Each structure stands twice: as C-alpha cells, then as structure tokens.
Amino acid sequence: ALTSQINPHFLFNTLNSVSSLIRTNPDQARAVVYKLSNILRKLLRKSESFSPLRDELAFIEDYMAIEMVRFGDKLRFVKEVDPETLDRLAPSMILQPLVENSIKHGLAGKVEGGMVRIGSRLAGGRLILLVEDDGAGIPEARLATLLEQGIGVSNVNERLKVLFGNDYRMTIDSRPGGGTRTEIEVPELAPAPQQTAPTPA
C-alpha cells in the first residue's frame, strides 16, 4: 500500500497540461501522454519490493519531464549518478515521493523556480541515494518531526524500516531559504543473475 501513493494531483495536473498542449503543441502532448503511460504502467505492475536503480531513474526521468512541461524553464533537473550503481537494487518507488516533495514544497512557490538534483554512489558496501533541491527549505521545528509526520517522507522512512530493519540511514538537512537535501543509505544489493536457457543439443 505504501508504494501506491502517487499524488492524484499530479495525474490531474498532467491531464490538464495535455489538454492545453493538444491545441498548442500536439507533438509535445503526445510525448507527455507517452511518459504518463510509462509511469502508470510501472505503478499498476504488481509491486516488487526492489527494482534496479536504472528502472527507478527512468521512472523519475519521465516524472520530471512531465513536471518540466508544467513548470517550463523554471524547473531544472540534474543527475549525478555513478554508472556502477545502475544495476544495484533499490527499494521500488523510493525516490519519487522525495522528488515530488522537492517540487511541491521546495520549488513550486519560488517565482524564479529552481533545481532538483538526484545522485547515487557506492561506498563501503552501501548504496547511497541523494535527492536535493535549492528551494524554500524546511523550518527547524517541522524538520524535527518530518520522519514521523511528513507524508511522503514518513512513507519512505516506513518502507525502509520494513525492508531493512535498522540497517539503513535516512538524513534530511534543510534550512529556510537554503534548500533541502535528503540522503538514504542502504545495503548494496546486486540483482540475481539472469537465468539463461540451456542451449539445445
């Protein structure tokens, strides 16, 4: 249930964008519908607990491409991904709520817009994931309760706890006006090797 909480507002906003684009830019409308169908296909597929990080990042790219249609030049997306991490397993749908928070709470109210950065690296047998924005930041009092009460963030934290027990770390650094940086550290998990069919004799 925790993986299925994509914001319905995102869906309605996207459909509104498509309806405007159909008149002004049909090719872009088509591209947005294609990306939205990728997102819905992943959400409707039977939920796996883990998926390769490359699949998670492809999902985020589609999600961000749609948001960038809505926000135009105000929204920038930066990836700093270590290629070695792409085949590592990450908890499914772990990045999307954090990226959504960055846009909704960090950047949507900023007149000049801003940037969302996603990063990944390996260190000492751990996979480290980063979501960062240069948005409005979070007041200190709210930051203290975010892991328990922030809907997207507490959802992510709860899922990490279910999957890893105490063997994970999630930290959120933020200051008003200075953006927010969320870092997740989990054990490095490689996908099981693909079974190859025996060659006929």
Phi, psi and omega in degrees: 000325183295331183282348191263011188267050173289143188292122179299334178299325179300316181296313181295317179299320180295315180296324175296318178300316181298317183296324175290318185291332182304323180280317191267331185207078186302325181296318179292323176302316180298316181297320180293318179298320179298314180294320178297321180293325175300316182296312182294324178299317180294320181292327185273342178298148180305126188292121169269153177288328183230152170213158178302143182303327180300325179290320177299317182291323177298321178298314180296323179297317177296316180300313182292324180299321178291315179298326181288335173293318181293316187266347180066215185292351182291340186246125177243149183231125182237134176243131174234079190250126175287122182306330179298337184275346192299326181266002177283151179276135176235153175302132182299141174058031182275332185272328188302315181297329180287319178295318179299318177300317180303318183285312188290314185263328186272318193246333188302326183273353181276122184303319184273001179074206181172200190232143169245130179242136175240136179223157174211146175202165176249141177206119174056044178076015180238148173260125182245125181244142184228134168233125186222146174223164177250039186271210191289340182078175185236130177301148186303318183298321181285324180302322183298331184251005190298320183295333179265327191245339179287121193303304181298317184290316181292328175300311179298313181299318180298317180294320178299320180297317180297319186280325190238000184063237178263005186269050175207167177220135175226120180236143178235120176247131181202153170213145182307128180080354185245013178082177183225139180231120178246127180238134178239133177235124181227165177300145178283120182238126177264144178296152175296142179299145179293136175285129177258139180293141179297143180286131179299142182285000000 
